[in-house]
Amino acid sequence: MGIAYNGNIRKTSNVELMEGTTRDGKTVKITFTSMSTQVTKVNVRVGTFGDKALSLQFQKILSQHLGMAASAVAPASTAPGETAAPPAQAQQQTIPLQ
């Protein structure tokens, strides 16, 4: 994909932001949010206004690397007493990590 890694920032105990730059100079921001011990929500933003095609390509490669299919729906609760995450926005894809 040609994304150069620029660094990452821990925003909170369960949110990590990773940044990079595409070959044509667009900023790539990837936010990892721990939803539970077995579920991580990944949001990808390419450029100031977004690049849906490149964002989806990145998420497809990530899901292939993890051996999982991307899902536009947040997973159901994974443990008793936990509440399910709110539904993801239409332009986001949620990939459950195990």
N, C-alpha and C positions, 0 to 999 in steps of 0.2 A: 504494500500500500504506500510505502514511502513516507511514513510519518516519523519525524525525528523527535525523540523524547526530550522534553525540557525540564521536567521535574515533577514532584508531587507535594501536596500539602495535606496534612491531617486537619480537617475543619472541625470535627467533633470526634468523640470516641467511636462513632459508628459511620462517619462520612469521610471519605478520602477523595481528593481531587487530583487527577493526573493531567498534565498539559503536554502538548506537543505541537509540531508545526508540519504542515504538508509541504510537498516539494514546491508548490506554487505560493507558499507563504501564508496559507490560512491557519488560524489557530484551532487546535483540536482540544476540547475539554471533555474528559471522561470522569464522571462522578460515580463512585462506588458507595452504595448505602447498604449497610448490614441491616437486614430486616429481621433476621433471627440467626441462630447458630448455623443453619443449613441453607439460608436464602440470602442472596445479595442482589440488589437492584443496580443495574448499570445503565446510566444515561450518557449518551454521546452527543456532543454538539460540535459541528464543524463550521468555522467561520462565524462572523457576527450575527448573521441572519439564519444560519443553518444551511446544511447541504444534505438533504434527505438521502439522496442516492449514496453518498460517501458514508454517511452515518450508518445506513442499513448494511452497506458492504462491510464496514468494520464489525458490526454486531454479528453478521453472518460468519465472518472469519473467527471471531471470538467463540461463538457457539460451536463451530466445527472443531476448534482447538480443544474445547472442553468436552466435546462429544455429546452435546445437548442441542436440542432445537430451541430457537428463540420463541418466546411467547409474548403476545401483546396483552395478556391478562396476568395480573398478579396472582401468585400461587395462593392456595387456600392455607389456612392455619396449619403449622407444622407440629405444634405441641398443644396439649390441653391447656386451656386458659388464655392462649394467645388469640388476638383478633387478627383477621385477615387484613392485608394492606389494602388501601383504597385502589380502585381500578386505575391502571396506567392511562396516561393521556394517549390519544390516538397516534401521535407522532413518535411515541416512545415504544421501546420493546423491552420486556422484562425477561431476563434469562435466569432461571433458578440454578444456583450452583450447589452441588452436593459434595 
